[in-house]
Amino acid sequence: MVKLTMIARVNDGLLLAEGLDDGRVEKDIDYYKQQAKSLFKKLSQSQHEPSRMSIETGPNMFHYIIEGGVCYLTMCDRSYPKKLAFQYLEDLQREFEKLNRSQIETVARPYAFIKFDTFIQKTRKLYLDTHTQRNLAKLNDELYEVQQIMTRNIQEVLGVGEKLDQVSQMSSHLTSESRIYAEKARDLSRQLKVREERARRERADINNPNNYYLGCK
């Protein structure tokens, strides 16, 4: 089934619209939304990514198409037919361009076309049941082929960014650990100096003959 739908401008990754939750809470949905946003960011930084791709992520698959400077992305179960996923995205793309083409390049705020969710939800329902006559006909459409669309893993696509994030986290952790170590070293140094000063005074008292005579009295 179609679990997630997001639409973003490619040149800057700005989110334009999203299929709102329909009451069913998908496990780890926020995690997958973050992956989708990272993918949009990756696409905005590269001019060499394919205009259509499927990406494996856990038990799910991201599918996206890029048309007219806009990325249309959905996430489905791995078992959901790839052909239906891309036809679903094409239905969204045609309607979105028809309604919003003149404004796509000029909007500056996120989710400027959030009202498009109405169409997303209506279209999503049409694609939920893969066994309807309509969807079976689409699956049997020999003129629509998706075999040549590349399939990659999310780590391959976002791996560099993830590694940089890990390095950054490790660096921050090491910096924090170094700061704690330095503070502990300063505390130990102060304690050592206090002990040395106390021992020096005790030795001075023992070696002072005046203290001896005072003790005898």
N, C-alpha and C positions, 0 to 999 in steps of 0.2 A: 504494500500500500504506500501511497504518498504521505510522508510524515512531515515534511518541511519544505517550504517554498520561500525563496528570497530573491529579490531583484536589486541589482546594484549597477551604478555607472562605472564603466571600466577604467576611465582615465584617472580617477581618484578614489575608487572604492566606495563612494557615497551610497548608502542604502536608500533605495527609492521606494520600495514596497516590500511587504512581507505577508505571507498567509498567517493570519492570527490563529491562535490556538482554538480548537473547536470543542474544548471541554475534556478531551482525552490527553492525559499527561504522559508524554513519551519519556521513558527513562533516559536521563542524562541529556535532555534536549538542550539545555543551556551549553553543555560541553560541545555539542554538534553545531550549535549556532556560532560559537566562538571559532570553531574550525572553519565554518563557512566564511566568517568575516576575515579570517587569516588568508583564506583562499582569494577573496576579493582584493585584499591588500597585495598579495603576490601577483595577481593579474595586472594590477595597476602599475607595478614596478617592472613588468616584462612585456616586450612586444613580440615574443616568440612562442607564447603558449598557444596550443591548438584552439580553434574556435568552438570545438566540441570535444568533450572528454567525460569519461566515467572514472570515478575515484573511489576505491575501496576504503572504508573506514569502519572498523569493527564489524558488527553484523549488518551494516547498512552500506549503501552506495550513494555517493553524490553523482549527479549528472548535471552538466551545464551546457548551454549554448551561448555564444556571443553574437549578437546582431545589432548593427547600428550603434555601436559604442555602449551597449548594455549587456550585462551578463544575467541570464535567467537560470537559476539553480534550484534543483529539488533534491531531496534525500528520500530514498525508498528502501524497503527491505532488499537484501541481495537477491531474493527469489523473484522480485518484481520484474516483469519483462522490460528489457532495455528499450525495445522499440516503442512501447507505450509511454515510457518515461520521456523520451525525446519528442514524441508527438504531443504529449501534454505540454512540454515547454514551448513547442512551436505554436500551439494554440494561444498560450499566454503572450508570446512575443508579438503575434499578429494583432491581438486586441490592444496590447499595451502601446504599440507604435501608433495604431489608429487613433487612440484617445489622447496620447501625450507627446507625440513626436516633436512638436514645436517647443516644448518646455524642457525636454530632457537635459539639454546642455546648459540651461540657465538656472535651474533650481539650485539653491545653496543649503537648504536645511534637510536633514535626514528624514526619510519617510514622507516626502512631499506628496507622494501618490498613494498614501495608505488606504484611501477609499477603493483602490483597485483590489483590495482583499475580497470584496463582494464577488468579483469575477473569478478570482483565484478559488474561492470556496465552491462556487457553482461548477467550475470546470473540474476541480479535484474530485467532486462527487461522481462525475461521469467516468472517471478513471479508477475508482476504488475497486470495483468488481471486474476482474480481468476476464470473466466468463460471460459477460453480456454479449449480445449479438453484435453490438456496435464495436466493442473492443476486440472481439474475435475477428471481425472483418479487418480491423486495423492491423492485427497481428499477422493476418494472411495476405496483407497488401505487399505484393512482390516488388512494387515500384519503390517502396520505402525500405532502404537497407541501412543497418547501423553496424554491420560487422567491421567496417573499417575505422570506427571510432575507437580511439585509444583508451585503454583501461590502465590506470596506474594506482599506486598505493598512496595514501595520504602522507606517509612519512617521506616518500620520494618527492612529492610535490612541495611539502612544507618543511622538509628535513633541515635545510640550511638555516631557516629561521628558527626552528626548534632548537638546533644545536647552539645557535648564537644566544638564544634565551637561556639555555642550560649553562653556557659559559658565563653569562652575565650573573645568573643566580649563584654559581659557584664562586665567582669573584666577590660578590656581595657577602656571601657566607664567609669566605676566607678573610675579607676585610673586617667583618664583625668579630670573627675568632681572634684575629690579630690584635684588635682593640682590647678584647677581653684579656688576652694573654699579657699585653703591655700593662694593663691596669693591675693585674695580679702580680706581675714582676715588680711594679713600683711599690705595691703593698708589702711584698716580701723584703724589698730593699729597705723600706722604712722600718719594718720590724727588726731586721738584722742590725740596722744602725742603732736602734733603741737598746737592743740587747748588748751590743758592743759597748755603748756608752755606759750602761748599767754595770757591766763587768769591769770596765775601766775604773769606775768610781769605787766599786767594791775593792779592787786591788789597791787603789790609792788609799782607801781607809785602812786596809790591813797594814800597809807599809808606812803609815804615818805614825811615828812614835808618840805624838801627842795623844792620839786616840788610845794608845796602849796605856799611858799613864792615867788618862781620864777613866779608862776601864778599871784600873787598879783602885782608884779612889772610890 
